[in-house]
Amino acid sequence: MSAYLVGSLAVVCLGALAACGDAGAGASTQPTVDAGNRMCAVDSGAIASLSNNSAALDGVSFGLGTTSVDDLRKSIRIDLLQPEPRLTMGSAYAMRDTTDETYIEIGFVVTNVGPTSLCFAMLEGFRLKDAMGADLIEPPMYPPFVQGSVAMLDSSLWTDTCLQPGETGWVLDIEGSPGGLALYAPLAAIEFQYDIPDFLNDLPGPRVVPDGYTVSDDGFETVCFTNVGQGQAAMTAQTFSKFVALDDTGAPLEWEFLTDHIRPVGLLQPGDSGSASTQFPSFYEGNAHRMRAFIDFQSPGTSTEPLSYNAPQSASADDSLVWNRLRTAQLSRDRQRQTRGLSRAQRAP
């Protein structure tokens, strides 16, 4: 067991007036989720009604709190090459965890205003541009997808890139320069057009919804979740769960994968709870007390009755390749900090 698991934890409640406490008798009147020795107060009001895998959570602060948000985030322009009437977008932001960061994070909300569910909405031709319109880096081979709910293309092929009519998801991206160029200052705009295949999809039985988070003293974040649906969900060690930290207006501050200490690994039965943690401690120099968390879950079985004769096996493979690319970028960023000899303690006030 890692050392941080046995350290004391800051327990996060959903809502300013939620009761918190340890697992002792009489410690709290609220139900709790025991997810890997991390206690999260449960608040069913946090469930997003149109989502089966995400919720907005509010709790104690996280981040080092040493730098103003104005020095870590800025608005950037979206240059959409072709209109997409089924999707609307919020303001786009470029973000960095530290003022000397070379990697850049990008985040903005996307809402499905069309009449049908949409899956695998890819940002085709995705480019990072400076003020003169020049590319800052080579466009990625696997551009981002819109992060949304989990839907099934058949009984074994599930994807977390779907938006139901009226549902809001996120585009979350991280990019680095092969030459180590700091991308934050020169980035002025992103350019792309949506590529949305036409595949039949349906919502699965399980709904694995975040219901709290905790923050350890040494900066690891853990999100707890519960299967509030009617079917089994498979939780795998190769997960792409994630969260985006939000300010009080709902604008993004930073985002991280939740890929460590996945509990349980295996089938999550209806009513069962679990958790997922960040792999590295947070270096975010700002401060936040809100997040939108997304839990990645998979089919518990194999396909026998496809919903479509043209099930998008290739699109599903691209989905995993995109998340793997972004995950690799985050790992490279975090390991780069270790190579530079940085520690969270050195950054702390």
N, C-alpha and C positions, 0 to 999 in steps of 0.2 A: 504494500500500500504506500502511495506517495506521501511525503511528509505533510503536504498541505492538507491532506484529507483529515489529519488528526489535529490540525490547528483549530483555534477558535474561529467561528464564523459570524459574520454580520448577517442576521436573519432578516429577510426582506418580506414585508407584508404588501398585499395588493390593496392599495387604498390607504390614505393617511390615517384612518381611524381603526385599521384592522388590528386585532389582538395578536401578539406574538409571544413566544416562549419556547422553552426547550420541551423535550418529550415527557417530562415528569408529570405526575398526576396533578391536575389542577393548574397546570402551567398556562393553558389557553382554552378558551371556550370554542375556538374554531377548529374544524377538522384540519389535519395536517397530512402532508405527503412525506413519508420516510423514504427518501431516494438516495441510497448510498450514504447514509449518515448525515445527510444534509436536509434540514427541515424547511419546508416551504408552506406558508399559510395558503389555504385554498380559498379562492374567491371566484365563484361561478360567474359573477358579473363581468369577469375579464374575458370571457369567451367571445370571440368575434362571430356574430351570427351567420355570416356568409362564408366563413372559413372553416375547414375541418382540420387545420394543423397550425393555426397561429392565433395570437392574442396580444393585445397591448398590456404591458405590465408596468406597475408603478411601485417604487419602493425606496430603500435607502440609496444613497449616492454611491457611485463608483467612478474610478478615474483618479488621477493624482491631484487634480485641481491646482496645478501650478501655472497654467497658461490660459489666457483668454480664448474663448471660442473664436473670436474674430481673427486670431492668428493661426487657427487650425482648420478653418472652413471658409469657403467662399462660394458664391453663386457662379455658375457657368451657363453658357448658352447651349440649347439643343437645336441643332440644325437637322431637321427631319427632311430627308430627301424626297419622300413620297407621303402624302397624307394617308392616315389610317383612321377612318371615321369611327371604327369600333372601339378605339382606345383613346383616352385622354391622359395627359401627363401633368404632374406637378413640377415645381421648380427643381432643377438639377443642381447638385452641390459637389464640389471637389473637397476632399477631406484628407487630413493626415493626423497621425497619432501624436507626433512630436514635431517641433519646428525644424529639426534637422533631418527629417524623414525624406528618403529618396522615392519611396513608393507613394502612389496616389490611390485613394479610394473614391468611388463615385456612387451616388445614390439618388434615386428619385422615385416617386410613387407613380403607378400606372393603374387606371381604372377601366374596367370593361363596361362600356356604355352600350354595347350591342345586345342583340336578343338571344345570343347563344353562348355557350361555354367555349372558351378559347384555350388551347394548349400549345406548348412549344413556340411561344411568341419570341422569336430570335431577333436581335439587333444586328441585322445583316449589314455588312460594310462598315462596321463600327470603327471609328477613327477618333483619336485625340488630336486636337488642333490648337496651334498657338494663335495669337491675335492676327497674324497675317494669313491664316488658313493653312499653314504648312503642318504636315504630320510631325508629331513629337516622337513617336515610336512607330515601328512597323505594325500595321493592323493585326490583331490577334487572329490565329487560325480558327479558334473556336470562340466567337463573340458571345456576349452574355445572353441569357434567357431572362424573361420576366419570372420572378419568384412568386408563386401563388399557392393555391390549395393542391392537395393530392387527388388526382382523378385516375381512373383506370381505363385503359384502351382495350384491355381484355382482362381476364381474371388473374393473370400473372404479370402483366405489363402496366405498372403504375408510374406516374410522374408527378412531381411537385411544381409543375410549371403551368398550372391551369387557373383560370379566372372564371368564375361563374358570372352571369349577368349581374351587374351592380357591384361586383367585388373589386377591392383595391389590393394590388400587390406591390412589389418593389423590384426595381432594377438595382442590383448591388454588384459592383465590380471593383477589382483592384488590379493595377498595372504597375510594372516596373520597367526601367530602362536597362537594357543589357550593358550599357556603358556606365551605369551608375548616375545618370543625369537626374537631378532633382526635378520632378515633373510638376510640382504644385504651382510654382510661380508662373511658368510659361503657359500652363493650360488655360485656354479661354473658352473652348467649346468642344462638344462631342457631336459627331455626325453619324447618321445611320438611317436605315429604313426598316420597318418591321417585315419579317417573313413569318407568316402564320399558316401552317398547313391545315388542311380541312380533314380532320379525323374525328370520328365518333368517339365520345367518351361519356363516362358516367361516374357518379360519386360512389366510392366504396362504403362498406358498412362501418368501419372504424372511424372515429374522430379523435385524433391524438392531439390534445390542446394544451398549450402551456398554461400553468396556473400559479407560477411563482418563480422567483429566482433568489439565489444567495450569492454572497461575495465573501471570499475568504480574506483573512488579514493580509495574505501575501498576493492578493490581486487576481485570483482565479474566479471566473464567473461560472455558475451552474444554473441551468434552467430546469425546473421540474415540470412534469406533464402527466396527464391522466387520459386514458382512453375512455371518453364519454360517449362513444358510439355503440353500435350493436354487433360488431364483428371483431375478429382478431386482427392485429397488426404485427408485422414482423419488424423487429428492431435489430439492425445489423451493426457490426463494428465499423463497417464502411459507410458511415452516415454523412449527410451533408446538412444537418441541422445548423441553424445560424440565428443570430440576432442583430438588429440594427438599433443602436442607442439613439434616443430622440431628445430634443429639447422640449420646452413647454409648449411650443407651437406645433409640435409633431414633425419638425424638420430633422434630418439625420445629422448625427455627430460623428459616428464611426460605426463599423460593423465587424463582426467576428464569426468564424465558424465555431460550432460546438461539436468537436470530434473526439473528445477524450472522455474516458470513464462513462461509456454508454451503459446505462442500467435500466432494465435488464437487456441482455442480448438474447434474442429469441422471440417467442410469441408474447405480445402484450394483450392480455385478455380484457374484455370490457370491464371497466371499473378499476383496473390495475393502474399503477403509477410508476414512473421512472424518472430518470434525469440524464442530462448530458452536460459536459463541462468544456471550457476552453482548454487547449493543450498547453498554452503558455500564459504567464501572468500578464495582466494588462499594462501597457506602457502609455496608455492614453493620458495626455497631459491636461485634458480638460476635465469636466465634471458632468455627470448625468445621473438622473434617478428614474428614467423611463426607458423602456425598450419595446420593440415589436419582435417577438421570437417566432421562428418557424421550425417545426419539428418534421424531420424527414422520416417517413415510415413506408414500408414495402408490403407487397402482397404476401399472404401466408401460404399460398399454394401455387399450383401451376395452371396454365391455361387449358381449358377444354372447350369453351364456347366463346370464340372471339366476337367482339361487338362489330368488327369490321373485317372485310376481306383484305383490306389494305392496312393492317396494323403497322404503326410506324416504328419498326424495330430500329431503323437507322436514326430516326429522330431521338429515340430513347437513348441510343448510344451516344449521340452528340450531347444530350443532356448531361450524362455522366462525365463526358470529356470536358465540358465547360466547368462543372463544379470541381473536377479534379485540377483543372488549370488554375482556377482561382484559389483553391486550397493550397496548391503548390506555391503560388505567389505569396500567400500569407506565411507559409512555413519559411520561405526564403527570406522574407522580411524579418521574421522573428529570429531566425538563426543568424542573420546579418548583425543584429543587435548583440547577440552573444559573441560573435567573432570580434566585434568592436570593443568587447569587454564591458558592455553596459549592464547595469543591474537596475532592477526596479528601485532598490533602496537608494541608489545614487540619484535617481530622478525625484524621489519623494521630497516634499518640503521639510 
